[in-house]
Amino acid sequence: MATVKDVVEVLERMFPPATAEDWDVNGLAVGDRSALVTRVHFAVDPTLAVIDEAIAAGADMLVTHHPLMLRGVTSVAADTSKGSVVHRLIQGGCALYNAHTNADIAHGGVADALAAALGVVDASPLVPSADDASIGPGRIGRLETPMPLQAFADRVAVALPRTAHGVRIAGDLEADVETVAVMGGSGDSYLDVVRASGADVYVTADLRHHPASDARERAELSGGKPFLVDVAHFASEWSWLAATAERVADATGTDTFVSKLNTDPWTARAGA
């Protein structure tokens, strides 16, 4: 039987912790490395609802993309938000591990999964690593057949989990797009890189007003591209889970399950 240590070793071969950003937190947050694992649960966020789902499903280990304690905490008392998660995991006999920015840039990681989900082929890193050009933030590739921006945005809406945020679009809905750049998670810091790449459209999350407005103004001065497609942060990273679960199951012989819970914090919207 596999142990927590065995699963961790598989994940860290796939997503080496040394490739994570300096500010990031990755690895085993809760659990005993020697504990046996028969079932591994996968989710984007380690929320209380996800923890309850994992424990109810009999999971011995939960693997998430986002860390539980990215910012420093001074208490894990059971009446704190982070402490309540820790206590439920320990009481339920469930370990917690996460892979964040190291999974974002990896071959077979978040960016690759997002590109594949949207039908982007021949994808390569938007910003290749100086040490290994096969990894790096984001991906850029092409659609097998060009399509209008509206049709592409509709494809995005179908391919990713439905959220209250929905799919926001900036650009000429009737214009054809073929070259696509993607970035899982918050991507407005890469708007200049996307513009220089020649991409027709950029799919990412958490686009803020001023960076997006400036990017569109610049685009309008030079043909209108890249267009922007903005999705929920959670949705942009969800596609990574299934491929990772399959690889872990193959390598460790464990049962795996991908959470279907929507962990985007927004629950509804009003108006158009």
N, C-alpha and C positions, 0 to 999 in steps of 0.2 A: 504493500500500500504506500501511497505517496504521503509525504509530510509537508507541513507548511514550508519548511526549508527547500524541499524539492520544487514546489511551485514557485517560490521566490527565485530560485536559481534559473528556472526556465524563463520567467518574466525578465530577469536582468540580463539574460543573453539576448533576448529580443529587444529590450529597451535599456541599454547600459546606463546606470545612474550617472556616470561621469559625463554624459552628454547633456545633462539637464542644465538649465540656467542656474547661475550662482545663487539667486534669490529663492529658488524653488525648494520644495520639500517632497521627497519621494521615499518609498520603501515601506517596511513593516511598521505600522503605527501601533497595532494592538495584536497580541497573540504570542504563542509559544512555538518557536521554530521546530520543536520536536513533535508537536501534536500531529496526529493523523488527519488526513484530508481525503474525503470521498466525494465531496460536492463543493464546487466553487461557483459563487454568484458573481455577476459582473454588472456594474452600473457606472454612470457618469459621476454621481455625487453620493457621498456617504451621509445621506439624510436619515432622520429617524424612521421615516416610512420605508426607506430602502433597507435599513437594518432589520426592521420588523419583518419585511418580506423575505429577506435572506434567511433569517432564523426560522421563520415558519416553514420555509421550503427545505429545511434540514441542512443548510450550508454550513460547512466547517470553516469556510474562508470567503471573504468578500474582497473583490478587486475593483477599485474605482479609478477613474481618471483623475479626479480632483482630490487633493489631500484634505484630511480632516482638520489638521492644525497648521495651515499655511502661515498664519500669524501666530506669534508667541502667546501662550496662555499661562496663567499663573495658578489655575485650579482645574481639576477634573472632578469636582464635586458633582454628585448626581443631579443637583438642581441647576447646573449650568448647561448651556447648549452643547458644548463639546464633551463635558463630563457625562451627560446623559447617554450619549452615543457610546462612549468607552464602557460605561457600566452595562449597558444592554448587550454589547458585544461579548464582554467577559462572562456575563451571566448566561448568555446563549451559547457559549463555547465556540465563538466565531472570530477568527482572526481578520484583520483589516490591513490591506496592502494597497498602495497606489503608485501609478506611473503617470507623470504629468508632462512637463516639457520634454523629457527624454522620449516619451511616446509620441509627442507632437511631431518631432522631426525625423523619427526613425523610418527606415524602409519597412513597409508593412504597418506603419503607425497611423495616427489620426489623420494626417494630411492625405496619405494614400487612400485611406478608407473613404474619406469625403469625396475625393476625386472619382473614385470608382463608383460610388453611389450615384453620382450625377452624370455618369456616362462619359467621363473625360478619359481619353486614351493617350498613350505615349506621354504620360505625366512624368515630370522631373522636378526636383526641388526648385522652388521660386528663388531661394537664396541658398545655393549649394555650400555645404561646409568646406572650409579651407582644408580640412584633414581628410574628408571623404565626400566626394561630390555626389554620392548616391543618397545622402541624407541632408537635411536642412529644413528650415521653416517653409511651410506652404508647398503648393505644387502648381505647375503650369502645364497645360496640355491642350488637346483639341477635342472637339466633338466630331464623331465620324461623319455627321451630316450637319452643315450649318442650319440654324433655325432662328426664327424671330425671338427677340428678347422675351416677349411675353410667353411664348411657348417654352422657352428654357426655364423661366421662373416657375411656370406651372410644373415642369419636371422636378425642379427643386422641392416644391411644395409636396409633391407625391412621394419623393424619395426619402425625405426626412420626417421625423416625428412631428405630428401636428402640435402646435403650441398657440397660446393666446397671442404671442408676438406676431405669428404668421411670417410671411415672406414679403419684405419691402423691396421696391424696385426704384431705381433712379436711372432714367434714360429713355430713349425712343423705343417704345414697345414693339414697333414694327420693324426695327432695324435687325438685320441678321447678325448673329454672333457665332463664332467658331472657336477662337482661342480663349480658353478659360483659365483664370487663376483662382485658386481656393486657399483659404486659411481657416483651419478650425479655431474656434475661440475668438478672442478680441483681435481684430485685424487692422484697425485703422492706422497703426504705426507703420504699416507696409504700403500705404497708398502710393507713395512716390515710387517705390520699387515696382509695383504693379504697372504704373503708368509707363515706366521705362521699359518694362518687359514687352510692351506691345499687345497685351491681352485686350480682348474685346469686352470682357465682362469679368468682374471680381466678385466672388461669393465668400462672405465671411460673416462675423457676428459683432455685435456691440458697436456698430458705427455711430460715432458721436456727430452732433449737428455740424460743428465748425469744420472738422476735418473732411467730412463728407461733402459739405457745401463747397469748400475750397477745391476739392478734387473734381467736382462736377463743373465748377466754373472754369478750371484749367482745361478740362476735357472739351468743353464747348468751344474753346479757342482753337482746337486742333482736331476737328472731325467728330467730336462727341463721345469718344471712347477713352478709357474704359467705362462701361456702364457698371452700376453697383447693384448687387443683390444682397440684402441684409437679412439674416435669419437669427433665431434665438441661439444663444451661446450653447446651451444644452444640446439643441438639435444638431448643431454643427459638429459635435464631437461624438454623438451617439453611434454612428456607423462603425466606429472603431471596435465596439464591444464584441460583436459577433465573430469577427475574424480572429480577435485575440482569444476569445473563449474556445474557438475551434483548435487553435494552435496549442493552447494549454491542455485541452482534453487529449489531443494526440500524443503530446509529450509525456503526460503524467498518468494517463489512464483514469482520470477523475471524470465524474459527471459535471457538466457545466450548464449554467442557465443565465440568460441575459434578461435583466430586469426590463419590464415594459412600462414601469412607472415614469411619468413625466415629472422630472425634478426641476424644470424651469420654475423660478419663483413666482412668475406672473400667472394668475389663474383665470383671468377673464379680461375682456376689453369692451369698451363701449364705442359706438359710432362706427364710421367707416374705417 
